[in-house]
Amino acid sequence: MNETNPQNLVAKTWTGPLEPPQSISSAADVVIIGGGIIGVSTAWFLAKQGIDVVVCEKGHIAGEQSGRNWGWVRQQGRDTREMPMIVESMRIWRGLEDEIGEDVGYTEHGVFYAATTDEQMNEYAQRIDVADEFGVGTRMIDANELAKHVPGGTGNWKGALYTASDGRAEPHKATSAIARAAVSKGAKILTSTAVRGIETAAGQVSSVVTEHGAIKTSTVLCAAGAWTSMFCRSLGITVPQLKVRGTVARTAPSASVLDGNLYDDRIGIRRRQDGGYTVALGTYLDHPITPSTFRFGLKYLRAFLMDMESVRVSIGREFTEEWSAPKTWSLDAESPFEKTRVLDPKPNQSVLKSIRHNVDNVFPQLAGVEIVESWAGMIETTPDIIPVIEQTESLRGFHIATGFNGHGFGIGPGAGKAIAGLLSGNDSGIDLKEFRLSRFFDGTLIRPQAGV
Ligand SMILES: Cc1cc2nc3c(=O)[nH]c(=O)nc-3n(C[C@H](O)[C@H](O)[C@H](O)COP(=O)(O)OP(=O)(O)OC[C@H]3O[C@@H](n4cnc5c(N)ncnc54)[C@H](O)[C@@H]3O)c2cc1C
């Protein structure tokens, strides 16, 4: 391993303390469960308002999805309901490095959804109306224009859906940098600190119980990513959530074959700040069947039909693991969150082989380039592929922000601002009503518009 080409960036996302905290706060205005991009961005915006906030993370900052994603920051191809939040998020990303004084690798070189058939060209063209409504500048380009942007590609493309103002950032840097920015504004970040549960008084949150003791508070945000459904279930709150596993690889620095982010049926690829590429298969996600698949499956029917080509269903040890996991637990003994400090699924080896094959074929100049690191991440999905953000109706003071599906990294800072507004009562200007949890239970038509 050398410094310019380290082999474990995914495992090294946080340069703060990894050991349990010496002490925890006895009280806070707000306690956030989860140190992913959603939790720390919310903490940053709260701390900027002078609110006393503590983030509890069972493992390390960005240890799960927020440090394992592709690094795409995109407006293109989004659900209409997410557009106001992502537009605001882009504004924040553009000024982020100046504001926090840290490098997060943010740059805008466009996103391309490359089409290999006329049908795909037509399908992508339908996305332009939504983008126009929000002034995003998404347009269709032909094969000649695409070739100028992607000189090293031999994908037989007809053209692409293209948004020049879309970008990327480095997941192993961004969330930790935002966490440090939050700390500099007064937030407390506790790593190796699992939250076991909540104590209540007269239907109102009264404290958060961590493995190191309780923190008195009347306001909690559960931003626990893939763990949210389990955590909420222990409180009697049902959050439909299914997980899909994405396998990703990172190459050594190599020839410049494109400068933006490109996606097609075979490959999802973006240039990295270190001169390498983050690559995955364009359309491949594993869904390990669990009891939740049966519990929530019907609600996911439309999402499944939309993403049918991408999702491969299998059954393995995940079924028995979830089956035998406790639904509730005592708050003064080890909880499931301490047992899995960092959810670190194994990458799918056959997907890694296909990634190798597709990189070599679609980008011949990269043929044989060393794959320096590979990993997987569990993406949490909702039935309509947009998040849940709300103050719950059944437990006063308890809030949920989850279900960012496969596109929560880019929207993270904007979501953090909106959620901080919800928690503090200071209007962020972003309407959250489309994200209420009750939409899954009150007869609202579940309408996914965009894939994971
Ligand atoms: C392979 C892959 C590719 C992706 N590509 C992209 C992309 O290119 N662009 C994009 O925008 N998005 C992408 N995403 C999605 C994006 O990464 C997520 O939507 C986003 O990171 C979610 O952030 P989060 O903070 O909600 O969750 P997470 O980052 O998962 O954070 C949740 C945290 O909560 C902690 N936690 C859970 N329970 C407890 C507890 N009881 N006590 C204390 N801590 C707890 C966990 O340890 C975890 O660190 C991708 C995701 C994956 C996995």
The ligand as a Gaussian input file, in Angstrom:
#p B3LYP/6-31G(d) Opt

LIG

0 1
 C      -23.067000       1.053000      -3.619000
 C      -23.785000       2.348000      -3.413000
 C      -23.755000       3.322000      -4.424000
 C      -24.413000       4.529000      -4.252000
 N      -24.210000       5.556000      -5.162000
 C      -24.709000       6.790000      -4.900000
 C      -24.361000       7.905000      -5.732000
 O      -23.550000       7.799000      -6.648000
 N      -24.937000       9.099000      -5.456000
 C      -25.803000       9.281000      -4.430000
 O      -26.331000      10.379000      -4.278000
 N      -26.085000       8.248000      -3.586000
 C      -25.561000       7.032000      -3.778000
 N      -25.827000       5.990000      -2.925000
 C      -26.777000       6.202000      -1.821000
 C      -26.182000       6.990000      -0.668000
 O      -24.917000       6.493000      -0.319000
 C      -27.147000       6.914000       0.513000
 O      -28.446000       7.274000       0.111000
 C      -26.720000       7.864000       1.640000
 O      -25.363000       7.703000       1.948000
 C      -27.589000       7.606000       2.863000
 O      -27.066000       8.339000       3.938000
 P      -27.612000       8.086000       5.409000
 O      -26.909000       9.042000       6.277000
 O      -29.100000       8.112000       5.365000
 O      -27.244000       6.566000       5.740000
 P      -25.851000       5.854000       6.109000
 O      -24.714000       6.478000       5.402000
 O      -26.053000       4.413000       5.906000
 O      -25.671000       6.203000       7.638000
 C      -26.488000       5.646000       8.654000
 C      -25.617000       5.482000       9.872000
 O      -26.429000       5.179000      11.007000
 C      -25.658000       4.366000      11.861000
 N      -26.582000       3.697000      12.804000
 C      -27.585000       2.843000      12.510000
 N      -28.241000       2.456000      13.623000
 C      -27.631000       3.081000      14.660000
 C      -27.839000       3.083000      16.063000
 N      -28.832000       2.386000      16.634000
 N      -27.012000       3.820000      16.845000
 C      -26.027000       4.567000      16.283000
 N      -25.774000       4.596000      14.946000
 C      -26.571000       3.868000      14.151000
 C      -24.962000       3.411000      10.915000
 O      -23.820000       2.834000      11.521000
 C      -24.633000       4.325000       9.746000
 O      -23.321000       4.841000       9.814000
 C      -25.181000       4.755000      -3.069000
 C      -25.202000       3.799000      -2.065000
 C      -24.483000       2.611000      -2.209000
 C      -24.459000       1.611000      -1.079000

